[in-house]
Structure formats: structure tokens, C-alpha cells
Amino acid sequence: MSQTHNKNRLFRRFSAVTIIAVYLLIAVGGIVRSTGSGMGCPDWPKCFGSWVPPTDVSQLPIDYKAQYVQQRVEKNEKFGRYLTSLGFAQLADQVVNDPSILEEEDFNAVKTWTEYVNRLIGAVIGILIFGTFVLSLRYWREDKLITVLSFLAVILVGFQGWIGSIVVSTNLLQWMITIHMLLALVIVCLLIYVYYRSKRHLDGAQVNLSNKLKALIVLCLVMSTVQIVLGTQVREAIDHVAESFVRAEWIENLGSGFKIHRTYSLLILAVHIWMIRVLIKESKNQKSLVLPTQVLLAVVAVEIGSGALMAYFGVPAFIQPIHLLLGTGIVGLQYYVLLLTNNRKLVVA
């Protein structure tokens, strides 16, 4: 029994480390985005055709720009055919005929290695998620869902890698970046559920709160996800205004998208305060909910504060990845709290 208990704890700790590592990757992705390093490697999975990228432009052929533009064109044409076969002909036309695809950036060693480190960390995350699946095999007899969902996470990571290659080939097409981000959130939530389900095998804590509270948490979860999508659109707008204005003028030229994003954050805060008041009232004797609830409210407050700092100080590059990390962290915390609100001891066959 003790050996089984220890194996459960090992899986729980390993899956927790994997979740933290995925969030680290999201933060690094934010750094890549804020530094404009997304196209630091114009191909995928290699970088400038090599597993170890160059450090100087002299290491590249003279016509490297034309070569990688042609590679992107060919890959996007193939992707366009997939979209057309699925009934998205108009979207396929947008991808294939986007003029930005024909634009190739000058080689920049800092941007190249920033993106390369991002990919290395992504590879490590893939190994960790595969390790989570391997460790989950011990649950096959008593709780097959843990093993099945761990394997699904492995599949989704592979799909996420392919989506990342499309993000590169489409020269950071906005809606592809959004899909890339949303899929990362799906993977995080999947891993959180696996962690939560394995935890129930350990403590069996029972919590069952009202449907009103659960509905409020779901509302907060949906609102936060929408806010992340709005944030990706604001980030795209920043890329455009940065081409024509100095940093101090970015915010005033971002347009209505930024105003919606900013105002919506206050609505999110209000709904969270309402939700947490109900949560505290209903869960006075549920110690398992106290810490996650307190952390959630604190993270929401800090997230709004980081947004305010960006608005008043010209969107400093170092705050952008923090803002993104906090936003995605909120979604993960909300989902975990939602799971805890209906936690019942597993019946093991």
C-alpha cells in the first residue's frame, strides 16, 4: 500500500512540475513576442536549416531570404489546400495570398537565439509531458482516464508543434497566434485535470458546492479566455503602431480594441470579486479551497496592475510576458478551483 502511495505522490509531483514548466514556456513565448523574435528562425523545426543556428549572417548563403520565403510559400500553399478541403476556402486564400509572407527579416543573432531557446524549452516540455504519460501507465487498472488524458496531452503537444510551424510559415499571422495560445491553454487545463484526478486518489477530500457558484466560476473562466484573445489582438495592434509612432504614443493610437480590452478587465475584476465572495461564504469549512481562492484574487489584481503599468508607461517590453503569464495563470487557477468545487472521492475498483 505504501509503495502505491509513493507512486501516486511521484506522479502528482511530476505532473505539477510539468504544469509549471508549461507556464514557463508561455512566459518565454511572451518574451519572444515582446522582443519581436517570432521570426528569428524562418523555418521549423530547424533554425536556418540547422539544429544549432548561426551566430553571424556570414554563415548564411547570400540568397537566404529568397530561399526561406520560397519555403514558406510552398508550405502555405499546402496548408491552404488543407483548409480548402475542410471548407475554409476564403481563409485559405487569405493565407496563401498574404503579402507579408513574402517579407523576410534581416538576420539578427539575438532574435534568432531568443526564438531558438524558446524551441529548446518547448522540446523539454514535450519530454516532460511524455514522462507524465509514462508515469500515468500505473493508473491503467484503477483509473484509465488518467492514462488516456495523459496520452492525449502528448498528442496535443505534437499538434501544437505543427501549429507552431504554421505560425512561422504564415509570418506570425494573427489568428494562427491566437489558435496557438488557446491550444496551449487546453494543454494546461488537461494537465491540471490529470493532476487533480491523481490528487483525489491521495486525499479523497470531498467538496460539493452550489450550482450558482460553479456557474460563476465558469463565467469567470470564459471571460478570462475571451480577454486573452482580445489581448492577442491588442498585441497585434502594437506591432502596427510601433512602425509609425514612438513608444510614448503607442497607447493613444491603439484604437478601440485596446479600450475594450482595458474596460473589460474592470468587468472581469468585478465578477471575480462577486464569485470569490460567494466562494468564501459557501466554503467556510472547506480548507482545500482557501489557498487557491486567495491566490486567484491576488493574481487577478496583479494582472490588472500590470496592464495599468503597460498603459501608463508605453508598454514596457519586460512587463508584456509577465502580463501574458498572469493572464494564462488566471485561467489555470479558475479551472482548478472549478474542479475543487465538485470534488468527490474516487471509487476505485
C-alpha positions in Angstrom: 0.0 0.0 0.0 2.9 2.3 0.9 4.6 1.6 -2.4 1.4 2.5 -4.3 1.0 5.7 -2.2 4.6 6.7 -3.1 4.0 6.1 -6.8 0.9 8.3 -6.6 2.9 11.1 -5.0 5.6 10.8 -7.6 3.1 11.1 -10.4 1.4 14.1 -8.7 4.7 15.9 -8.2 6.0 15.1 -11.7 2.7 16.4 -13.3 2.9 19.5 -11.1 6.4 20.2 -12.3 5.2 19.7 -15.9 2.4 22.2 -15.4 4.8 24.8 -14.1 7.2 24.1 -17.0 4.4 24.7 -19.5 3.7 28.1 -17.9 7.4 28.8 -18.1 7.2 28.1 -21.8 4.2 30.5 -22.1 6.3 33.2 -20.4 9.2 32.6 -22.7 6.8 32.8 -25.7 5.8 36.2 -24.3 9.4 37.3 -24.3 9.8 36.1 -27.9 6.7 38.1 -28.9 7.6 41.3 -26.9 11.1 41.3 -28.4 9.9 40.7 -32.0 11.8 37.5 -32.2 9.0 35.3 -33.5 10.6 35.1 -37.0 14.1 34.8 -35.6 14.1 31.3 -37.1 12.4 31.5 -40.5 12.0 27.7 -40.8 10.8 24.9 -38.4 11.7 22.7 -36.7 15.3 23.6 -37.6 16.6 27.1 -37.5 18.2 28.4 -40.7 18.3 24.8 -41.8 20.4 23.7 -38.8 19.8 22.2 -35.4 22.2 24.8 -34.0 21.5 28.3 -35.5 24.2 30.6 -36.9 25.6 33.5 -34.9 26.5 35.7 -37.8 25.0 36.5 -41.2 28.3 35.4 -42.9 27.3 31.8 -42.0 24.3 32.1 -44.3 24.1 31.9 -48.1 23.8 35.2 -49.9 20.2 34.5 -51.1 19.0 33.1 -47.7 16.0 35.5 -47.7 14.7 34.2 -51.1 15.2 30.6 -50.0 13.1 30.9 -46.9 10.4 32.9 -48.5 10.1 30.2 -51.1 9.9 27.5 -48.4 7.1 29.5 -46.6 5.2 29.9 -49.9 5.3 26.2 -50.6 4.3 25.3 -47.0 1.4 27.8 -47.0 0.1 26.5 -50.3 0.0 23.0 -48.8 -1.7 24.4 -45.7 -4.2 26.3 -47.9 -5.1 23.0 -49.6 -5.9 21.5 -46.3 -8.1 24.5 -45.3 -9.9 24.3 -48.7 -10.6 20.6 -48.3 -12.2 21.4 -44.9 -14.4 24.1 -46.4 -12.4 27.2 -45.5 -11.6 28.4 -49.0 -11.7 32.1 -48.1 -9.4 31.5 -45.2 -7.1 29.5 -47.4 -7.0 32.4 -49.9 -6.0 34.8 -47.1 -3.2 32.5 -46.0 -1.8 31.9 -49.5 -2.0 35.5 -50.7 -0.9 37.3 -47.6 1.8 39.7 -48.9 3.6 39.6 -45.5 4.7 36.1 -46.3 7.0 37.4 -49.0 8.7 39.6 -46.4 11.9 38.2 -44.9 13.6 39.9 -42.0 17.3 40.6 -41.9 19.3 38.2 -39.8 19.5 39.2 -36.2 21.6 36.9 -33.9 19.8 38.0 -30.7 16.3 37.4 -32.1 17.4 34.1 -33.7 18.8 32.7 -30.4 15.8 34.0 -28.4 13.5 32.0 -30.7 15.9 29.0 -30.6 15.9 28.9 -26.8 12.1 29.1 -26.9 12.1 26.0 -29.1 14.6 24.2 -26.9 12.4 24.8 -23.9 9.4 23.6 -25.9 11.3 20.3 -26.6 12.0 19.9 -22.9 8.3 20.4 -22.2 7.4 17.8 -24.7 9.7 15.3 -22.9 8.1 16.2 -19.6 4.6 15.6 -20.9 5.7 12.3 -22.4 7.2 11.4 -19.0 3.8 12.3 -17.4 2.2 9.8 -19.7 4.7 7.1 -18.9 4.2 7.6 -15.2 0.4 7.6 -15.7 0.5 4.0 -17.0 0.5 2.8 -13.4 -3.1 4.1 -13.1 -4.3 2.0 -16.1 -6.1 -0.6 -14.0 -7.6 1.6 -11.3 -8.3 4.8 -13.3 -7.8 4.6 -17.1 -8.9 8.2 -17.7 -5.7 9.5 -16.1 -3.6 7.5 -18.6 -5.9 8.3 -21.6 -5.8 12.1 -20.9 -2.0 12.0 -20.3 -1.6 10.4 -23.7 -4.0 12.9 -25.2 -1.7 15.7 -23.9 1.2 14.1 -25.7 -0.8 14.1 -29.0 -1.8 17.7 -28.5 1.8 18.8 -27.9 2.7 17.2 -31.2 -0.2 19.1 -32.8 0.9 22.3 -31.1 4.3 21.9 -32.6 2.8 21.6 -36.1 0.7 24.7 -35.3 3.9 26.5 -34.3 5.4 25.6 -37.7 2.3 27.2 -39.4 2.7 30.3 -37.3 6.2 30.6 -38.6 5.3 29.8 -42.2 2.5 32.4 -42.2 4.9 35.0 -40.8 3.0 35.3 -37.5 -0.5 35.5 -38.9 -2.6 36.9 -36.1 -5.4 34.3 -35.9 -2.8 31.5 -36.0 -1.0 33.0 -33.0 -4.4 33.1 -31.2 -5.0 29.4 -32.0 -1.5 28.6 -30.8 -2.2 30.3 -27.5 -5.7 28.8 -27.0 -4.3 25.3 -27.7 -1.6 25.9 -25.0 -4.4 26.7 -22.6 -6.2 23.5 -23.5 -3.0 21.5 -22.8 -2.5 23.3 -19.4 -6.1 22.6 -18.4 -5.7 18.9 -19.5 -2.6 18.6 -17.3 -4.3 20.3 -14.4 -7.2 17.9 -14.6 -4.8 14.9 -14.6 -3.0 16.3 -11.6 -6.4 17.0 -9.8 -7.7 13.5 -10.6 -4.5 11.8 -9.3 -4.7 14.0 -6.2 -8.1 12.6 -5.4 -6.6 9.2 -5.2 -4.4 10.5 -2.4 -6.6 12.6 -0.1 -10.2 11.9 -1.2 -11.3 15.4 0.1 -15.0 15.9 -0.6 -16.4 19.2 -1.6 -19.7 19.9 -3.2 -20.9 23.5 -3.5 -23.8 25.2 -5.2 -24.5 25.3 -8.9 -24.6 29.1 -8.6 -21.0 29.2 -7.5 -20.0 26.7 -10.3 -21.7 28.9 -12.9 -19.9 32.0 -11.6 -16.5 30.2 -11.9 -17.4 29.0 -15.4 -18.4 32.6 -16.3 -15.0 33.9 -15.0 -13.2 31.2 -16.9 -15.0 32.1 -20.2 -14.5 35.9 -19.6 -10.8 35.4 -18.9 -10.3 33.3 -22.1 -12.0 36.0 -24.1 -9.8 38.6 -22.6 -6.7 36.6 -23.6 -8.0 36.6 -27.2 -8.6 40.3 -27.0 -5.1 40.7 -25.7 -3.6 39.0 -28.7 -5.4 41.4 -30.9 -4.1 44.4 -28.9 -0.6 42.9 -29.2 -1.0 42.8 -33.0 -2.2 46.4 -33.0 1.0 47.3 -31.0 3.1 45.8 -33.8 1.4 48.0 -36.3 1.6 51.3 -34.4 5.2 50.6 -33.5 6.1 51.0 -37.1 4.8 54.6 -37.2 5.0 56.0 -33.7 7.4 56.3 -30.8 6.7 54.2 -27.8 5.2 57.1 -25.8 2.5 57.4 -28.5 1.6 53.7 -28.8 -1.3 53.6 -26.4 -3.2 56.6 -27.7 -3.0 55.2 -31.3 -4.1 51.6 -30.5 -7.8 52.4 -31.2 -11.0 50.8 -29.8 -9.5 47.3 -29.4 -7.3 48.5 -26.5 -10.2 50.4 -24.9 -12.4 47.4 -25.0 -9.6 45.2 -23.5 -9.0 47.8 -20.7 -12.6 48.3 -19.8 -13.4 44.6 -20.0 -10.6 44.0 -17.4 -12.6 46.0 -14.8 -15.7 43.9 -15.5 -13.6 40.8 -15.0 -12.4 42.1 -11.7 -16.0 42.9 -10.6 -17.2 39.4 -11.5 -14.2 37.8 -9.7 -14.9 39.7 -6.5 -18.6 38.6 -6.7 -17.5 35.0 -7.3 -15.0 35.0 -4.5 -17.5 36.4 -2.0 -19.8 33.6 -2.8 -17.0 31.1 -2.7 -15.8 32.3 0.8 -19.4 32.3 2.1 -20.1 28.7 0.9 -16.7 27.2 1.7 -16.1 28.3 5.3 -15.3 24.7 6.3 -13.5 23.7 3.1 -9.8 24.3 3.8 -8.8 22.9 0.3 -10.5 25.9 -1.3 -9.0 28.7 0.8 -5.5 29.0 -0.7 -6.5 28.6 -4.4 -9.2 31.2 -3.9 -6.8 33.7 -2.2 -4.1 33.2 -4.9 -6.7 33.6 -7.7 -7.9 37.0 -6.4 -4.3 38.2 -5.9 -3.3 37.1 -9.4 -6.3 38.9 -10.9 -5.4 42.1 -9.1 -1.7 41.9 -10.1 -2.7 41.2 -13.7 -4.8 44.3 -13.8 -2.0 46.3 -12.2 0.5 45.0 -14.9 -2.0 46.1 -17.6 -2.2 49.6 -16.0 1.6 49.8 -15.9 1.7 49.0 -19.6 -0.9 51.6 -20.4 0.8 54.4 -18.5 4.4 53.6 -19.3 4.3 52.9 -23.0 4.0 49.1 -23.0 7.5 48.2 -21.5 8.8 45.1 -23.1 9.7 43.4 -19.8 6.1 43.6 -18.5 4.4 42.1 -21.6 5.5 38.5 -20.8 4.5 38.9 -17.2 1.1 40.2 -18.2 0.6 37.2 -20.5 1.8 34.7 -17.9 -0.6 36.1 -15.3 -3.5 36.0 -17.7 -2.9 32.4 -18.6 -2.3 31.6 -14.9 -5.7 33.0 -14.0 -7.4 30.6 -16.4 -5.5 27.7 -14.9 -6.4 28.7 -11.3 -10.0 29.2 -12.3 -10.2 25.8 -13.8 -8.6 24.2 -10.7 -10.9 25.9 -8.4 -13.9 24.8 -10.5 -12.6 21.2 -10.2 -12.3 21.6 -6.4 -15.9 22.8 -6.0 -17.2 19.4 -7.0 -14.5 17.2 -5.6 -15.7 13.7 -4.5 -13.7 10.8 -3.5 -13.0 8.3 -6.3 -14.4 4.9 -6.1 -11.5 2.6 -7.1 -12.5 -0.8 -8.4 
